[in-house]
Amino acid sequence: MMIGKIKKGTAVEYSIKYDLSLYSVSLSTKDKLVFFLTPINLALKLTRLEFSAKNAEERARWYVALTKCMKVSQIEAI
């Protein structure tokens, strides 16, 4: 997963923030706007990441997109 930083004008500089092959994605059962990235290997000592979407539809789009990206990452690793 990459993050973007707006530079001078409208230029956006992207950098890698999270390696999705190290996480699984899950949805919160308590809050309809929250989803998590949970480390799949506890030995790496990564923290569980919590994200909040603007609405339930946006959360669903994030879940589908992240799930697809993670499947592609797993296939490429083989």
Rosetta blueprint (number, residue, H / E / L):
1 M L
2 M E
3 I E
4 G E
5 K E
6 I E
7 K L
8 K L
9 G L
10 T L
11 A L
12 V E
13 E E
14 Y E
15 S E
16 I E
17 K L
18 Y L
19 D L
20 L H
21 S H
22 L H
23 Y E
24 S E
25 V E
26 S E
27 L E
28 S L
29 T L
30 K L
31 D L
32 K L
33 L L
34 V E
35 F E
36 F E
37 L E
38 T E
39 P E
40 I L
41 N L
42 L H
43 A H
44 L H
45 K L
46 L L
47 T L
48 R L
49 L E
50 E E
51 F E
52 S E
53 A L
54 K L
55 N L
56 A H
57 E H
58 E H
59 R H
60 A H
61 R H
62 W H
63 Y H
64 V H
65 A H
66 L H
67 T H
68 K H
69 C H
70 M H
71 K H
72 V H
73 S H
74 Q H
75 I H
76 E H
77 A H
78 I L
